[in-house]
Amino acid sequence: MRQCAFSNMRRAVSAVSETHSKVFISKRKYVNALFRIPPEQMIPTHSPSGEEIDGELFVKQVRGMFDMLKTTQLVEQVHEMKCCPYYACLFTNEIMFQHHSLIMPMPKYGRENRSAEMSETIRYMRGLGTTADFNHVLQDVPGGRADGNDFVSTTHGIYMGYGTSRTNSLCKEALLGDHADDTEKQKIQAIGVFPIKMDEDSPPLAVTMSFAGQRTLIVHDTVHGKKAVDQAVKAIGKVNWQVIKIEPGCHILSHLCGVNYVYDVVVDEDFPESMERLGECGLNPFPIPWSEPRKLGISMREVCLIARFARGGISGGGYWDSAFHKSTGTYNYNSKKSASNKKLYASGYRVKGDTGAPFFAQMTAGELEDLVIQPPPRYRPPMHRKGGIVPKDE
């Protein structure tokens, strides 16, 4: 009996020694990326400067960017949403902005045709498991205009670019509580928004300036980039920011990931000097081809909607909700009702998605029919006239 027991123990030890130990890789299961690909017929054939654009290569490069994004630690999952029959659906980051437990849909003024797309995006996010609150403060501003690309999330708050036709001063005043009473002003200021004045012809703030790691700002080496980063550094002066300047035409994708700091950056491969500069500063560049979208002036950030589904403090950010203030680390949005949410949450993270959203289940099961794409109508010429697509006034 003893010999049999010893032989069994030896077999067990040898079996354990033969198995390889798994390498632990930290994953941000609450960070997701959503995107839409417009129909190939809707992609412009030429850029404003006259360069020819290959629509098939354009779609391939956009999809390749999200394939590369899956290999980085920037996101855990990538979700492709159903396309809409217009070119503007490519810019998913325009209509929504999320920072921890706060989601702000952008005003529909000027983009009324995308109202159904915004509602469908919210259903996607709910179906995929988001627990954040949708705050319609920007949509309630009379005459307010805002663009999701003018918001940048950091570990210490939200940078908001304003002063352009995309994002006007009315939305800035609403987020800062300039015209609110003292009680409402304290609630609004808890979001932690820091305004950055931009020129009328400047590109979106998220295109000009990106956040990476723990306290790194990546900016384009242009006049607009220098103005934006100077205001950003002065707005939160207690943080020792690391500023990295890259070439003006170089498009990158980097964002706030939440609890763990991520130093991966997706970079346009046609700018080796910028990639070398990012690597020297301690970041991990992931090169991808981006020639066709660059001809149209499209950045990676504009086509990628980042959603952090489960991590969040009670406020939207600010210095007291940052990594440097340790008392907030154990208190997040889900710990208020930890007893009642015991079945839905495990250690502060959501276990399952929203059970009341069958839309995502229909999408994954393939129950919804394909989108019908209608070509542009060709009009018959009126009688006794030379016709074309549109009749001319004689």
Secondary structure, 3 states (H helix, E strand, C coil): CHHHHHHHHHHHHHHHHHCCCCCCCCCCCCEEEEECCCCHHHCCCECCCCCECCHHHHHHHHHHHHHHHHHCCCCCEEEECCCCCCHHHHCHHHCEEEECCEEEECCCCCCHHHHHHHHHHHHHHHHHCCCCEECCCCCCCCCCCCCHHHEEEECCEEEEEECCCCCCHHHHHHHHCCCCCHHHHHHHHCCCEEEEECCCCCCCHHHHEEEECCCEEEEECCHHHHHHHHHHHHHCCCCCCEEEEECCCCCEECCCCCCCCCCEEEEECCCHHHHHHHHHCCCEEEEECCHHHHHCCCCCCCCCEEEECCCCCCCCCCHHHCCCCHHHCCCCHHHCCCCCCCCCEECCEECCCCCCCHHHHHHHHCCCCCCCCCCCCCCCCCCCCCCCCCCCCC
